[in-house]
Amino acid sequence: SSAASDVYKRQIMTLVMLLSITALSGCVNSSEKLNVDALKGNYDVPELKGTEINVYNWGEYISDGSEGSLNVIKEFEKLTGIKVNYAMFDSNEDLYSKLKSGGVSYDVLIPSDYMIARMISENMLQPINFENVPNASYISQSYKNAYFDPDGQYTVAYTGGMVGLIYNTTMVDEVPTSWSVMWDEKYSGQILTFNNSRDAFGIAQYLLGYSVNSTDKAQWDEAANKLIEQKPLIQSYVMDEVFDKMEMGEAAIAPYYAGDYLTMADINPDLAFVYPDEGTNIFIDAMCIPSNAKNKAAAELFINFMCEPEVSLANANYLGYLCPNTAVLSDDRYEYKDSEVLYPKKEVKCEYFYNLDQDMLDYLASLWEKVKLA
């Protein structure tokens, strides 16, 4: 109605005025400053000053100066004189198709394990010169030489985590223990799910008791049918949109990454989180350099900077994901050190996504299209 619209306009005007007053009074929460004296690496590299790098990362996936956090990109630019062009992707599949189509060139990427395996097999990544990344020594041994990079040549772990179920305690009657709650008609129109094929199929596969890396097409067909059966109950297929929807109480249930749940729960304390009994996905996201990178030396300097204990700490506190940096894990300033969500005491049944062969990938793509068009 127009009356509601007028009220909304007035609220917006009030908010704008309040923000202006706050800004003028100098009360804006300025971002954290980097303790340059605590840095381990040398970032004064004259021949790289005035050059630029293109970094491609997930959305909301770096400490960016908001809410008093450290602005990691700005601090790197200030220290090195290197300009960072920062772009964001929604899913590993989006990243892959953008790179595969050519016409774009990035210097640093932060994809997930199974996509890294695929890119290595297709010669899309180049080995890192670890002499230029001495801070990689802070990365825990359990994040090195992982299945997707067995010789540890191409990657430096950035974060890790698991997928769980986020639910609004004011909208969901009981504590869900199974993925089956996402098929419960009681919550029709209140359920969100992943807008990417591996994660969406994964949930159906856990529920059916199948491996997320199955090579049996009949099992994938069954999972697709399960997703089609769920479709009438789904409010929306989401990636980053999940933040607003869950924070604003617009949906009751969403599967998402544990680290992002912690960010959402800060805004909406009605949210809670579980790892369903059937099992879930565990992942590692890692920094790597594409084979067509134009500024490899600056890319390695950036990766080294990202492994700095001070920088890693800022990212770990901002993101709320598993942190692979040993210096951070033993630092009392690390806010999530004792988090049951990130570091559960009870063992969680989990499985990595592996890269599937081309035939299975094509089959999965056609099934996903069938689900979306159903």
Disulfide bonds with the S-S distance in Angstrom:
none
